[in-house]
Amino acid sequence: MPRFKAPNALLHGTLDALILKTLAGGPRHGYGIAKFIEDSSGETVIVEEGSLYPALYRLERRGWVEAEWGMSELNRKAKFYRLTPKGRRQLGTETAEWRRFSSAISKILLPA
């Protein structure tokens, strides 16, 4: 099965939504976010640091996530990100938009 590294044509514009969805399950540090996306996609979607951290900073600037320092499971200092109420609303918006978009594309690529 092919593996896709973000950003790419398929992930363009969806990384924010993937991060928000990941954080809906609770706070995580950057590596934990990337690992959750990789594991949840059956190791098909790989989010590299060069894409992840700029996205996290962008989400933080928009008020969709907040960050605070804590200790990782390996007892190392790490920045943990969590979803804000504004981010939870945005996740709903992003999810609805993705459903509409993927449905429209499916009608073209997978006609009945």
N, C-alpha and C positions, 0 to 999 in steps of 0.2 A: 504494500500500500504506500502511495506517495506521502511524503512528509512536507509540510509547508512551514516555512520560517516567516514570522511576521517582521516587517510588513511585506505583503505580496498582494497580487491582484485580488485574491479571494478574501483576504483579511482587511483590505483597505477600508477604513471607516468602522470596523467592527471591534478593534482592540479595546476601545473604551468600554463598550458594552460587555465584553468578556471579562474585563477587570471588575466592573461594577457587579456583575453576576457572581464572580468569585467572592467578592467581599460581602455579598448578601448573606453568605454563610458564616461570617464572623471575621474579625481582624486577622490579617496575615502580613508577613514581611514580604519583600519583593521576590525572593527565591520561592517562597511558599505559594505566591500568586502564580508565578510561571509554572511551577510544578503541578499545581491544581489544573491549570488549563491543559498542560501536556497530558496528564493522566486522564482527565475527563474526555479528551478528544481521542483516546486510544493511541496516544503518542503520535498523532498526525499533525497537530499544531504545536510548533515550537516558538515560544516568545523569547527572543534574546534580550539581553540587558540594554542594548542600544535602542531598542524599541520600547521596552517596558518602562524604564525610569523616566524618559521624557513624557510618556503617557501618564504616569502617576503624578508627575509634577503638574501637568496640564489639568488633570482631574482635581488636584488639590487647589490650584488657582481658581477653578470654577466653583469651588465649594462643594464638590460632589464626594470628596473623600477628605479625611483628616488623618494626620500622622502624628505618632509620638514614639519616642525611643523606649525600648524595652530589651529584655534578654531573650535570645532565641533558645530553641530546644538544645542547642550545642553550647549554651551558656556564653554566647557572644552578643555584644551590643548590636541591635538591629532596629531599623525603623519599621514600625507596624502601622499599616493603613487600615482604616475602617470607613465604612459607608456612612454618609450623613443622611438625614431625612431628605435633603435636596437631591442627593445622589440616588436614593431609593426611588424618588419620583422620576428621575431621569432614566433609571433602569427600566421602569415601566414604559416610558416613551420610546426608548431604544428598542425594547423587545417588540412593541407593537409595530414600529417601523420595519423591523427585520421580518416580522411575519408577513406584512404586506409585500415587501420587496421579494422575499423568497418565494411567496406564492405566485407573484407575477412572473418571475423568472422560470419557475417550474412549469407554468402554462406554456411557455415558449419552448423550453428544452425537453419537457416530458409530456407532450400532448397526449390526450386520452385516445 
